[in-house]
Amino acid sequence: MTAKPAKRAVNGVLLLDKPLNLSSNTALQKARRLYRAEKAGHTGVLDPLATGLLPVCFGEATKFAQYLLDADKAYTATLKLGEASSTGDAEGEIIATARADISLDEFQTACAALTGDIRQVPPMFSALKHEGNPLYEYARQGIVIERKPRDITIYSIEIQEFDAPKAVIDVRCSKGTYIRTLSEDIAKHMGTFAHLTALRRTETAGFHIGQTYTLEALEALSEAERDAVLLPCDVLVRHLPEITLNDKAVAMLKFGQRPQFAENISADTPIRVYTQNGEFVGLVQYQKDIGRLKALRLMNTAQQA
């Protein structure tokens, strides 16, 4: 038997172009095997039928993955008008039909009506939990669970192609937006149905699709070349404020102590900490009432790439 390649400590962020018909976890595991990484995680899932930008975190970067979950996102979505799917996308069965002779003016008006701050009911075919189980498990059993509407923001909907019954739109939106539901709501505004036939995530948290690598492209690289495409761990939190601390204060944080900090800085958000040499230390919280810094998540610099 051929021995499995030894795993290694890899730290950084891979911007993966997730392929079609692959779950986010399967794509993650394939990337992890390519890198022989000891530890890996992603920053929010894409459906198997969705492609595009999936940030994958290795090693120390997994400590900061959660800070990308709240990021705004952008998608390119392909809609088929006049047909409702049981899942809201091409994976389901067609369960209803209606008019598909939609004009461009009608479609533009509907898109405009769904732009801005809106409320959206999450779909049954989603990973949202009810009593510990994802909603899609109930949906597959024909059970419908009541879902509360969520406040989301659709920053823009740009029509890239329109030839009814096909429409292609670019959507920029806040976290928690379901593009399948958005397509259904656009159709509902026109008195018809729609479902997604393709979905591609093009942006998240300032990263864009042009920065991604496919699994095939990564396979063609040497290990050194693959390592070179990884982004540093702190790219996940660069939207947060930053401070620089001296060696003594950094050492105190690593020993679980709370160094004093007198500068005027917000106590509402986590703060990035760097050494005077520019090394990323991790995230802290400013305790304004006592003027001290409390460690939230710190890099294990002994393992730092």
N, C-alpha and C positions, 0 to 999 in steps of 0.2 A: 504493500500500500504506500502511496505517495504521502509524505508528511505534509500537513497543512502549513502554509507560510506563517512564521511567527508574527504575532501581533506586536505593535509598537506604539509608543506614545506620540500621537499626532495631535497638534493643537492648531486650530484655525477654522475658517469658514469657507466652504465650497459653495459657489453659486451654480447649482445644478439645473439643467434643462430637463425636467422630468418628461419621460416619453409617454405616449398614449398607451392605455390599457395596462398600466402598471400602478399599483398602489404607492402612496408616498413612502410607506414603510419598506416595501420591497425595493424601491429605488434607493432608499437610504442604505439598506443592507448591501446592495450591490456596490454602492460607492464606498461603503465601509470596508468591504473585502478588497477593493482595488487599492485602498490606502493602507490596508492591514491595521486599521485603527483600533485601539483598545476600547474606545468609547465614542459613541456617535448619537446624535439626535437631530430632529428638524424643528422648524419654527412655525408649525401649523400645516395641516394636511391639504393636499389637493386630491380631488376625486380621481379615480382611475381613468375616467374619460377626459380629464383635464390635463393639459400639458403646460410646460413653462417653468417659470422661476420658482425654485424650491431651495432656499438656503439650508445647507446641511452643516451641522456643527460637529466638530471633532474635539475630543479631549476637554481642555479647559473652557473652550467656547460654549460647551453645553450649559455651563453655569449661568450664561447670560441670554440663552435662547428665548426665555419668556418675555424679554423686553421688546421682541419683535412682534409679538402677538397683537399688540395694540396699534400696529402701524397701518397707515393708509395703503391701499392697493390699487392696481390697475389691471384690467382684463380686456382681451378681445374676444367677443362672444358672437357665435353664429346662430341665428334663430331660424326656425321654420314656423311660419305663420299658418294658422288654420288647423293645427293639430295639437291636442293635449296629450302628454305622456304621463304614465302612472308615476314616473320618478322625476319628471320635469326635464329630463334629458333623453338622449337617444338610447340609453340603456333600458328604458322601460317600454311598456306596451302602449300603443295608441288607444286611448280610452274615450276620446271624443273628437269630433271634427266640427268646424264652422267655416265661415267665409274666409277666404285667403286673398281675395281681390282687394288688398289694401293699397291705398294710394300713398305716395311719398309724403304728401302733406299730412295725411292722417297719422302716419308713423312719426313724423317730426313732432306733431302736436302731442302725441302720447309720450314720447321721450321727454319732451319739455315738462310735461305734467309730473313725471316721476323724478325730476331733477330737484335737488335741494334737500332740506331736512324732511324725511318721510318716516313713516312707521311701516315695518315689514314683519309679517308672520313667518318664522322659520319653517322650512319644509319638513315633512315627515321623514323624507329620505335625507337625513343629516346625522351628524355625529353628536348632536346635543344629547345630554343625558336626562333620563326620567327614571327615578328610583334606581339609579346606578347603571342603567342599560341605555345604549344609544337608541335614538328614535328609529333609526332604520331597521332595527331588529323587530320593533313593534309593527312597523309598516309592512315588513315582509310577511307578517302573520295576519295582515288585514286589520290591525288594530290602530285606531286613530286616537292620538293623545292631544288634548287641548294645549295649544301653545300661545303664550302671551306675545303681543306685538312688541317689537324692539325699535328703539329710535336709532336710525342710521342716517348717513348723509351720502347722497349721490352728488359728487362735485361736478361731474359732467358726463354727458352721453353724446358721443360724436358718431354720426352715421358714416361708415366707411364704404358700404356697398348696400344697394337696395334694388332688388328685382324680385318682387313678391312671387312666391311665398318665402324667398330667402332674404335675410337681412343680416348685415355684419355691423356690429357697433363696438366702439371703444368706450369702456366705462372706467371712470376714476371714482373711488368710493372709500368710505370709512371701514374700519374693522366690523366684523359681524354681518357684512352684506352677503346675501346669497343671490348670485347672478341668475340662477334658475328661477327663483321667485321673482326677481326683477323682470325677467323676460315674460313670465306669466302675467305680471301686473301691467306691463306695457300693453300686452294683447287684450287684457280685460278692459283697459281704458278704451279700446277700439271695438269692444263687443265681440271679441273672438278669442281664440286660443293660440298658444305658442309653446314650443319647447326648444331646448338647446340641442344643436347637433355638433357643436364644437365649442371648447372654451380653452383659452390660453392666458395664463397669468403673465403679464409683461413687466410689472413693477411691484415692489414692496419695500417700504422703509428706505427709499432712496436708491435701492439697487434696481437695475433694469435688465431686460432680457439679453441685451447685447453683451453683457458681462458673463453670461452663463457658458457652461460646458456640457456637452452631451456625454452619456456614458461611453459611447463609441469613441469620442474624441479623447477622453481620459484614458481609455484602454490603449490607445496608440502612443501614449506618452511614456517616457521612462519614469521611474519613481521620483527621481530628482525633479523632473519637469512637472510631474503632478503636484509635488509639494510646493513648487514655485507659484502655482496658480491659487493657492490658498490665501485668503485674506486674514489679517490679524484678528485676534479675538475681540478687540475693542470696537470693531466696525459695527457690532450689534448694538452698541450703546452710545454711539457718537452723537445722538440727538440729545443726550443728557449733559448738564453743565459739568465742567472739569476744574480741578484744582491740582496744584503741585505741592507735595510735602517733602520735608527734609528726611534724612535717613532715620533719625530718632523717632519721628512721628509714624513713619511707615513700619518700623520695627514694633512699636507699641500696638498698632493695628493687628499685626500678625500674631502677637502674643495675647490677643483678646482684650487689650486695654483700649482706653478711649482718650486719644490725645486732644489737647485743647486746640481750639480753632476760633480765632477772633474776627475773621473777615466777614463782611456782609454778604451772605449767600442764602439762597432760598432753602428752607427746610422741608419743602413740599415734595421734592423729587429726589431720587437717588443721585449721587454725585460721583463722577469718575475721578479716580485718584491716579496720579503719575508721580514717579520719582523725579528727582532733579535731573536725572539722565534720560528722562522721557520714557521710562519703562512703565507699562500699564500695571497697576497694582490691583485694581478691582473697583467695587462700588461701596460707598459709605452713605450713611444718613447723618445729617447735621442735626444735633439735638440743641436747638436754639436756646432752650431754657437754662441749660448748664454750659453752653458754649463748648461742646465736645463733639467728636466724630465717632460714630459707631459703625463697625464693619458690617456690611450686608453680605457681599460675596467677594471673596478675594481670590486672585490667581495663586495657584501653587507654583511659585516661580522656579522651584526645583525641577518642574516638569515643563516649564515654558519653552516653546520653540523660539 
